[in-house]
Amino acid sequence: MSTPDSAPNAIPAPIHQSPHQCAPQPAHQSAHHLAAAQLALALSTLLASLGISIANVGLPALAQAFAASFQAVQWVVLAYLLAITSLIVGVGRLGDLLGRRKLLLIGLLLFSLASLAGGMASNLALLIAARFVQGLGAAMMMALSMALIGETLGSTKAGRAMGLLGSMSAVGTALGPSLGGVLIDALGWRAIFLLTAPLGMLALLLAWRYLPAAPPSEKLATSRFDYTGTLLLAATLAAYALAMTQGQFGRSNLGWLTLAAAGLALLVWQQKRSAAPLIQLALFRQHALAASLIMNGIVAALVMTLLVVGPFYLAQAFGLNVRQTGLVLAIGPAVAALCGVPAGYVVDHLGAAKITRLALLGLFGGTLALSLMPLHWGLAGYIAPVVLITASYAFFMVGNNTATLANIPATQRGLISGLLNLSRNLGLISGASLMAAVFAWASQQASHTSAQTAASGMHTTFQLATALVAIALVIAFRMRGRD
């Protein structure tokens, strides 16, 4: 708990400065040095995303290997997600206090050792524990890789570096299921965890050698870390995540949601009274930051809709088998990966706020098309809007993240990076739960053939998605005068 004499960090001024006024330029470095630093950050982001998606495909093999139920082995995935979601803000703030490079190195080491431990686990309990520690390392990697971009490359290249990280995140998400399937088929389930250990160590060596070792300021170094606030936030987020991942809504979900609401109220009360709070609540009075976090969550929920509803729609509407469905679903992440780096160059040249608004318009057009798409348009009628949505998503993420972090003082970048990742994760979790429920409900209301039922569910689900994107668009254009 913070002591009364611990001076709170200065609340940053309202966000209106030019990015070039806020982000310091790195010292002169060779092209090789900068490329190696970017590779370290890219690998960190890739591995953290790969850790989420690669384990899903291994659940049947794990259930067989440990003679466990699906409800038990799903904790191999949930433990990782819970660790990231509940701890990412706390580790981001801790990076601001102790040094972001130092904590990134610790995160990479934890991730690598936990990957090794998971691959060698002799029982399911040890594997789940290893996955939680791996998720803690991934939380550090996600939050601090994004926060270190300004220190590494400076503001003039922040957009293209953010685009690289976005591409790596998409590649990790897309590569996980296919790579995991190949590894399990050839070498067994342990290979999906053992593979990431040497890659994590490679990223650790690159980060140790090439990332700038800028120490935290003296004021930050002597600040107290808000352990009470961190624990309250972690418990609140864990309760919410559990409520959203319990399947069909029932008493269990309601109980976890009640605990999450109580935890949030207690957290706000505690943060107002803390001398050195984890999250300065005054930050949320900055309209640009609040808008960025809300839009980030909405867009993440939309993208998760494609991943959750897509497989059911493709199988029921077009009769695709599992392999064909997987190939179609891989189109979206592949498009996002290809668009990430070009999006960064466009953001650097045209401005982050303008690209964010244009990307939201693209998302609106794509979701509207899916909400109206006739079944007789066939597979092409589904793929074309998906390409527009995922390309727009890549541009939105680069523009929104670049604009937000460029206008944040260096003393707050780890925290704000954690909040950006948190809003994205909450959007993914909420979107998976809400949109799956809407699709199931809408499909049950239709008394037609299987294909027509799936189409009805798709239309209703994406009508809701279109409405959510419209809210994000209103927010973005209302912020236009504040850019």
C-alpha positions as CSV (number, residue, x, y, z in Angstrom):
1,M,0.0,0.0,0.0
2,S,1.3,3.5,-0.8
3,T,2.4,5.6,2.1
4,P,0.9,9.1,2.6
5,D,4.2,10.8,2.0
6,S,4.6,9.2,-1.4
7,A,4.1,12.0,-3.9
8,P,1.8,11.0,-6.8
9,N,3.1,11.2,-10.3
10,A,2.2,14.4,-12.1
11,I,-1.0,14.1,-14.0
12,P,-0.2,14.6,-17.7
13,A,-1.6,17.6,-19.5
14,P,-4.6,17.2,-21.8
15,I,-3.7,15.4,-25.0
16,H,-3.2,17.9,-27.7
17,Q,0.5,18.1,-28.4
18,S,2.1,17.0,-31.6
19,P,3.7,13.6,-31.4
20,H,7.0,15.1,-32.3
21,Q,6.9,17.3,-29.2
22,C,6.3,14.5,-26.8
23,A,8.4,11.5,-27.9
24,P,12.2,11.9,-27.6
25,Q,14.4,10.8,-30.4
26,P,16.7,7.9,-29.7
27,A,20.4,8.4,-29.8
28,H,22.1,7.8,-33.1
29,Q,22.3,4.1,-33.9
30,S,23.3,2.1,-36.9
31,A,20.7,0.6,-39.2
32,H,21.8,-2.9,-38.0
33,H,21.3,-1.9,-34.4
34,L,17.8,-0.6,-35.0
35,A,16.8,-3.6,-37.1
36,A,17.9,-5.9,-34.3
37,A,16.0,-3.9,-31.7
38,Q,12.9,-4.0,-33.9
39,L,13.4,-7.8,-34.3
40,A,13.5,-8.2,-30.5
41,L,10.2,-6.3,-30.1
42,A,8.6,-8.1,-33.0
43,L,9.6,-11.6,-31.6
44,S,8.2,-10.6,-28.2
45,T,4.9,-9.7,-29.7
46,L,4.8,-12.7,-32.0
47,L,5.5,-15.2,-29.2
48,A,2.9,-13.6,-26.8
49,S,0.2,-13.9,-29.6
50,L,1.4,-17.4,-30.6
51,G,1.0,-18.5,-27.0
52,I,-2.7,-17.7,-27.1
53,S,-3.6,-19.5,-30.3
54,I,-1.2,-22.5,-30.4
55,A,-2.6,-24.2,-27.3
56,N,-6.3,-24.3,-28.5
57,V,-5.6,-26.9,-31.2
58,G,-3.8,-29.1,-28.6
59,L,-6.8,-29.4,-26.2
60,P,-8.0,-32.8,-27.6
61,A,-4.5,-34.2,-27.4
62,L,-4.1,-32.9,-23.8
63,A,-7.4,-34.4,-22.7
64,Q,-6.2,-37.8,-24.0
65,A,-2.7,-37.5,-22.6
66,F,-3.8,-36.7,-19.1
67,A,-7.1,-38.6,-19.2
68,A,-8.9,-35.4,-18.3
69,S,-12.2,-33.8,-19.3
70,F,-12.5,-30.9,-21.7
71,Q,-13.6,-28.6,-18.8
72,A,-10.3,-29.4,-17.1
73,V,-7.9,-29.1,-20.1
74,Q,-9.5,-25.8,-21.2
75,W,-7.7,-24.2,-18.2
76,V,-4.5,-24.6,-20.2
77,V,-5.9,-21.8,-22.4
78,L,-7.8,-19.9,-19.7
79,A,-4.8,-19.7,-17.3
80,Y,-2.8,-17.9,-20.0
81,L,-5.6,-15.5,-20.9
82,L,-6.4,-14.8,-17.2
83,A,-2.7,-14.0,-16.5
84,I,-2.5,-11.6,-19.4
85,T,-5.8,-9.9,-18.9
86,S,-5.5,-9.4,-15.1
87,L,-1.8,-8.4,-14.9
88,I,-1.1,-6.5,-18.0
89,V,-1.8,-3.0,-16.6
90,G,0.1,-3.7,-13.4
91,V,3.3,-4.9,-15.2
92,G,3.0,-1.9,-17.6
93,R,3.1,0.5,-14.6
94,L,5.9,-1.5,-13.0
95,G,7.9,-1.1,-16.1
96,D,7.5,2.7,-15.8
97,L,8.9,2.5,-12.3
98,L,11.7,0.0,-12.6
99,G,12.6,0.4,-16.3
100,R,10.8,-1.0,-19.3
101,R,13.8,-2.8,-20.8
102,K,14.6,-4.5,-17.5
103,L,11.0,-5.8,-17.1
104,L,10.8,-6.9,-20.7
105,L,13.9,-9.0,-20.2
106,I,12.4,-10.5,-17.0
107,G,9.2,-11.2,-19.0
108,L,11.1,-12.9,-21.8
109,L,13.0,-15.1,-19.3
110,L,9.7,-16.0,-17.5
111,F,8.0,-16.9,-20.8
112,S,10.9,-19.0,-21.9
113,L,11.3,-20.9,-18.7
114,A,7.6,-21.4,-18.3
115,S,7.4,-22.7,-21.9
116,L,10.1,-25.3,-21.1
117,A,8.3,-26.2,-17.9
118,G,5.0,-26.7,-19.8
119,G,6.6,-28.9,-22.3
120,M,8.1,-31.1,-19.5
121,A,5.0,-31.1,-17.3
122,S,4.2,-34.5,-15.8
123,N,0.6,-33.7,-14.9
124,L,-2.1,-31.3,-15.9
125,A,-1.8,-29.2,-12.7
126,L,1.8,-28.4,-13.4
127,L,1.0,-27.6,-17.1
128,I,-1.7,-25.1,-16.0
129,A,0.6,-23.5,-13.5
130,A,3.3,-23.2,-16.1
131,R,0.8,-21.6,-18.5
132,F,-0.1,-19.0,-15.9
133,V,3.5,-18.0,-15.5
134,Q,3.9,-18.0,-19.2
135,G,1.0,-15.6,-19.4
136,L,2.6,-13.4,-16.8
137,G,5.7,-13.2,-19.1
138,A,3.5,-12.6,-22.1
139,A,1.8,-9.7,-20.3
140,M,5.2,-8.0,-19.8
141,M,6.1,-8.7,-23.4
142,M,2.8,-7.3,-24.9
143,A,2.7,-4.2,-22.7
144,L,6.4,-3.3,-22.8
145,S,7.1,-4.0,-26.4
146,M,4.6,-1.4,-27.4
147,A,5.8,1.1,-24.8
148,L,9.5,0.7,-25.9
149,I,8.8,1.7,-29.5
150,G,9.2,5.5,-28.8
151,E,12.5,4.9,-26.9
152,T,13.9,2.7,-29.6
153,L,12.9,4.5,-32.8
154,G,11.6,7.9,-31.9
155,S,8.3,9.5,-32.9
156,T,9.0,9.9,-36.6
157,K,9.0,6.1,-37.2
158,A,6.6,5.1,-34.4
159,G,3.8,4.3,-36.9
160,R,5.8,1.8,-39.0
161,A,7.2,0.1,-35.9
162,M,3.6,-0.1,-34.5
163,G,2.6,-1.6,-37.8
164,L,5.3,-4.2,-37.5
165,L,4.1,-5.2,-34.0
166,G,0.5,-5.4,-35.4
167,S,1.7,-7.7,-38.2
168,M,3.5,-9.9,-35.7
169,S,0.4,-10.1,-33.5
170,A,-1.7,-11.2,-36.5
171,V,0.9,-13.7,-37.7
172,G,1.0,-15.2,-34.3
173,T,-2.7,-15.5,-34.1
174,A,-3.0,-17.0,-37.6
175,L,0.0,-19.3,-37.4
176,G,-0.8,-20.9,-34.0
177,P,-3.5,-23.3,-35.0
178,S,-1.8,-24.6,-38.2
179,L,1.7,-24.8,-36.6
180,G,0.3,-26.4,-33.5
181,G,-1.5,-29.0,-35.6
182,V,1.7,-29.9,-37.5
183,L,3.8,-30.1,-34.4
184,I,1.3,-32.3,-32.5
185,D,0.9,-34.6,-35.5
186,A,4.7,-35.0,-35.9
187,L,6.1,-34.7,-32.4
188,G,3.3,-34.8,-29.9
189,W,1.7,-32.1,-27.7
190,R,4.9,-31.2,-25.8
191,A,6.4,-29.7,-28.9
192,I,3.9,-26.8,-29.0
193,F,5.3,-25.5,-25.7
194,L,9.0,-26.5,-26.2
195,L,9.1,-24.7,-29.5
196,T,8.6,-21.3,-27.9
197,A,11.4,-21.7,-25.3
198,P,14.4,-21.2,-27.7
199,L,12.6,-18.5,-29.6
200,G,12.0,-16.7,-26.3
201,M,15.7,-17.0,-25.4
202,L,16.6,-15.6,-28.8
203,A,14.3,-12.6,-28.2
204,L,15.9,-12.2,-24.8
205,L,19.4,-12.1,-26.2
206,L,18.4,-9.5,-28.9
207,A,16.6,-7.3,-26.3
208,W,19.5,-7.5,-23.9
209,R,22.0,-6.6,-26.6
210,Y,20.2,-4.0,-28.7
211,L,17.4,-2.3,-26.8
212,P,18.2,1.1,-25.2
213,A,19.0,0.8,-21.5
214,A,17.3,4.1,-20.5
215,P,16.9,4.0,-16.7
216,P,13.7,5.4,-15.1
217,S,13.9,8.9,-13.8
218,E,14.9,9.5,-10.2
219,K,11.4,10.6,-9.3
220,L,9.9,7.4,-10.7
221,A,12.6,5.2,-9.2
222,T,11.7,6.4,-5.7
223,S,7.9,6.1,-6.3
224,R,6.0,3.3,-4.5
225,F,4.2,0.7,-6.5
226,D,0.5,0.3,-5.7
227,Y,0.4,-3.4,-4.8
228,T,-3.1,-3.1,-3.3
229,G,-4.5,-1.5,-6.4
230,T,-2.8,-4.0,-8.6
231,L,-4.3,-6.9,-6.7
232,L,-7.7,-5.4,-6.8
233,L,-7.5,-4.7,-10.5
234,A,-6.2,-8.3,-11.2
235,A,-9.0,-9.8,-9.1
236,T,-11.7,-7.7,-10.8
237,L,-10.5,-8.5,-14.3
238,A,-10.1,-12.2,-13.5
239,A,-13.7,-12.3,-12.2
240,Y,-15.0,-10.6,-15.3
241,A,-13.0,-12.9,-17.6
242,L,-14.3,-16.0,-15.8
243,A,-17.9,-14.7,-16.1
244,M,-17.4,-14.3,-19.9
245,T,-15.8,-17.7,-20.4
246,Q,-18.3,-19.9,-18.6
247,G,-20.3,-20.8,-21.7
248,Q,-24.1,-20.5,-21.4
249,F,-25.2,-17.8,-19.1
250,G,-26.3,-18.9,-15.7
251,R,-25.9,-18.4,-12.0
252,S,-22.1,-19.0,-12.1
253,N,-21.7,-16.1,-14.7
254,L,-24.0,-13.8,-12.6
255,G,-21.9,-14.6,-9.5
256,W,-18.6,-13.7,-11.2
257,L,-20.1,-10.6,-12.7
258,T,-21.3,-9.5,-9.3
259,L,-17.8,-10.0,-7.9
260,A,-16.3,-8.1,-10.8
261,A,-18.7,-5.1,-10.2
262,A,-17.9,-5.1,-6.5
263,G,-14.2,-5.3,-7.2
264,L,-14.5,-2.4,-9.6
265,A,-16.3,-0.2,-7.0
266,L,-13.7,-1.1,-4.4
267,L,-10.8,-0.4,-6.8
268,V,-12.2,3.1,-7.7
269,W,-12.6,3.8,-3.9
270,Q,-9.0,2.7,-3.2
271,Q,-7.5,4.5,-6.2
272,K,-9.0,7.8,-5.1
273,R,-7.4,7.5,-1.6
274,S,-4.0,6.1,-2.7
275,A,-1.1,8.5,-2.6
276,A,0.5,6.8,-5.6
277,P,-2.3,5.1,-7.4
278,L,-1.8,2.4,-10.0
279,I,-4.2,4.2,-12.4
280,Q,-4.7,8.0,-11.9
281,L,-8.4,8.3,-12.4
282,A,-7.9,11.8,-13.8
283,L,-6.4,10.1,-16.9
284,F,-9.8,9.1,-18.0
285,R,-11.0,12.7,-18.0
286,Q,-8.7,13.1,-21.0
287,H,-11.2,12.7,-23.8
288,A,-8.7,11.4,-26.3
289,L,-7.4,8.6,-24.1
290,A,-10.9,7.5,-23.0
291,A,-12.1,7.6,-26.6
292,S,-9.1,5.5,-27.7
293,L,-9.7,2.8,-25.1
294,I,-13.4,2.6,-25.9
295,M,-12.8,2.4,-29.7
296,N,-10.1,-0.2,-29.1
297,G,-12.4,-2.5,-27.2
298,I,-15.3,-2.1,-29.7
299,V,-13.0,-3.0,-32.7
300,A,-11.5,-6.0,-30.9
301,A,-15.0,-7.3,-30.1
302,L,-15.9,-6.9,-33.8
303,V,-12.8,-8.9,-34.9
304,M,-13.5,-11.6,-32.4
305,T,-17.0,-11.9,-33.9
306,L,-15.4,-13.2,-37.2
307,L,-13.4,-15.8,-35.3
308,V,-16.4,-17.0,-33.2
309,V,-19.3,-16.8,-35.7
310,G,-17.3,-17.5,-38.8
311,P,-16.7,-21.3,-38.3
312,F,-20.4,-22.0,-37.7
313,Y,-21.5,-19.9,-40.6
314,L,-19.1,-21.4,-43.1
315,A,-19.9,-25.0,-42.0
316,Q,-23.7,-24.5,-42.0
317,A,-24.2,-22.1,-44.9
318,F,-21.7,-23.6,-47.3
319,G,-21.0,-27.1,-46.0
320,L,-17.3,-26.6,-45.6
321,N,-15.3,-29.2,-43.7
322,V,-12.9,-28.4,-40.9
323,R,-9.8,-28.0,-43.2
324,Q,-11.7,-25.8,-45.7
325,T,-13.1,-23.7,-42.8
326,G,-9.6,-23.2,-41.4
327,L,-8.3,-22.0,-44.7
328,V,-11.0,-19.5,-45.1
329,L,-10.6,-18.3,-41.5
330,A,-6.8,-17.8,-42.1
331,I,-7.5,-15.2,-44.8
332,G,-8.4,-12.5,-42.2
333,P,-5.3,-12.8,-40.1
334,A,-3.2,-13.1,-43.3
335,V,-4.6,-9.8,-44.6
336,A,-4.0,-8.1,-41.3
337,A,-0.4,-9.3,-41.2
338,L,0.2,-8.0,-44.7
339,C,-1.3,-4.6,-44.0
340,G,0.4,-3.9,-40.7
341,V,3.7,-2.5,-42.0
342,P,2.2,-0.6,-44.9
343,A,-0.3,0.9,-42.4
344,G,2.6,2.1,-40.3
345,Y,4.1,4.0,-43.2
346,V,0.8,5.5,-44.1
347,V,0.2,6.6,-40.5
348,D,3.7,8.2,-40.4
349,H,3.0,10.2,-43.5
350,L,-0.7,11.1,-43.3
351,G,-1.3,11.2,-39.5
352,A,-2.6,8.7,-37.0
353,A,-6.0,10.4,-36.2
354,K,-7.0,10.6,-39.9
355,I,-6.1,7.0,-40.6
356,T,-8.0,5.9,-37.5
357,R,-11.2,7.5,-38.8
358,L,-10.8,6.1,-42.3
359,A,-10.2,2.6,-40.9
360,L,-13.4,2.9,-38.8
361,L,-15.3,3.8,-42.0
362,G,-13.8,0.7,-43.6
363,L,-14.9,-1.4,-40.6
364,F,-18.4,0.0,-40.8
365,G,-18.7,-0.8,-44.5
366,G,-17.5,-4.4,-44.0
367,T,-19.8,-5.1,-41.1
368,L,-22.8,-3.5,-42.9
369,A,-22.1,-5.7,-45.9
370,L,-22.1,-8.9,-43.8
371,S,-25.3,-7.8,-42.1
372,L,-27.0,-7.6,-45.5
373,M,-25.2,-10.2,-47.5
374,P,-27.6,-12.6,-49.5
375,L,-26.8,-16.2,-49.1
376,H,-26.7,-16.7,-52.9
377,W,-23.7,-14.5,-53.2
378,G,-21.8,-17.5,-52.0
379,L,-18.3,-17.8,-50.4
380,A,-17.0,-14.8,-52.3
381,G,-19.7,-12.6,-50.8
382,Y,-18.4,-13.6,-47.3
383,I,-14.7,-13.3,-48.1
384,A,-14.8,-9.8,-49.6
385,P,-16.2,-8.0,-46.5
386,V,-13.9,-10.0,-44.3
387,V,-10.9,-8.7,-46.3
388,L,-12.1,-5.2,-45.9
389,I,-12.7,-5.6,-42.2
390,T,-9.3,-7.2,-41.4
391,A,-7.4,-4.7,-43.5
392,S,-9.3,-1.8,-41.8
393,Y,-8.6,-3.4,-38.5
394,A,-4.8,-3.4,-39.2
395,F,-4.9,0.3,-40.1
396,F,-7.1,1.1,-37.1
397,M,-4.8,-0.6,-34.6
398,V,-1.7,1.1,-35.9
399,G,-3.4,4.5,-36.1
400,N,-5.1,4.3,-32.7
401,N,-2.1,3.0,-30.8
402,T,0.4,5.4,-32.4
403,A,-1.8,8.4,-31.7
404,T,-2.4,7.4,-28.1
405,L,1.2,6.6,-27.1
406,A,2.7,9.5,-29.1
407,N,0.7,11.9,-26.9
408,I,1.6,10.3,-23.6
409,P,4.5,11.4,-21.4
410,A,7.4,8.9,-21.2
411,T,6.6,8.4,-17.5
412,Q,3.2,6.9,-18.3
413,R,3.9,4.9,-21.5
414,G,4.1,1.5,-19.8
415,L,0.8,2.1,-18.0
416,I,-1.1,3.4,-21.1
417,S,0.3,0.5,-23.2
418,G,-1.0,-1.9,-20.6
419,L,-4.4,-0.2,-20.7
420,L,-4.5,-0.4,-24.6
421,N,-3.7,-4.1,-24.4
422,L,-6.3,-4.5,-21.6
423,S,-9.1,-2.8,-23.6
424,R,-8.3,-5.0,-26.6
425,N,-8.3,-8.2,-24.4
426,L,-11.6,-7.2,-22.7
427,G,-13.1,-6.5,-26.2
428,L,-12.0,-10.0,-27.4
429,I,-13.4,-11.7,-24.3
430,S,-16.6,-9.8,-24.4
431,G,-17.1,-10.1,-28.1
432,A,-16.6,-13.9,-28.0
433,S,-19.3,-14.3,-25.3
434,L,-21.8,-11.7,-26.5
435,M,-21.6,-12.3,-30.2
436,A,-21.7,-16.1,-29.9
437,A,-24.9,-15.8,-27.7
438,V,-26.5,-13.4,-30.3
439,F,-25.7,-15.8,-33.2
440,A,-27.1,-18.8,-31.3
441,W,-30.3,-16.9,-30.3
442,A,-30.9,-15.5,-33.8
443,S,-30.3,-18.9,-35.4
444,Q,-32.9,-20.5,-33.1
445,Q,-35.5,-17.9,-34.1
446,A,-35.2,-18.9,-37.8
447,S,-37.3,-21.9,-38.9
448,H,-35.6,-22.6,-42.3
449,T,-33.0,-24.8,-43.7
450,S,-29.6,-25.1,-42.0
451,A,-28.0,-22.6,-44.5
452,Q,-30.8,-20.1,-44.1
453,T,-30.7,-20.4,-40.3
454,A,-26.9,-19.7,-40.4
455,A,-27.5,-16.7,-42.7
456,S,-30.2,-15.3,-40.3
457,G,-27.8,-15.6,-37.4
458,M,-25.0,-14.0,-39.3
459,H,-27.2,-11.0,-40.4
460,T,-28.5,-10.3,-36.8
461,T,-25.0,-10.7,-35.3
462,F,-23.4,-8.2,-37.7
463,Q,-26.3,-5.8,-37.4
464,L,-25.3,-5.5,-33.8
465,A,-21.6,-5.3,-34.9
466,T,-22.5,-2.5,-37.3
467,A,-24.2,-0.6,-34.5
468,L,-21.1,-0.9,-32.3
469,V,-18.8,0.4,-35.1
470,A,-21.2,3.3,-35.6
471,I,-20.7,4.2,-31.9
472,A,-16.9,4.1,-32.4
473,L,-17.3,6.3,-35.5
474,V,-19.3,8.9,-33.6
475,I,-16.6,8.9,-30.9
476,A,-13.8,9.3,-33.5
477,F,-15.4,12.2,-35.4
478,R,-16.4,14.0,-32.1
479,M,-12.7,13.9,-31.2
480,R,-11.7,15.4,-34.6
481,G,-11.7,18.9,-33.2
482,R,-9.5,17.8,-30.3
483,D,-6.7,16.2,-32.3
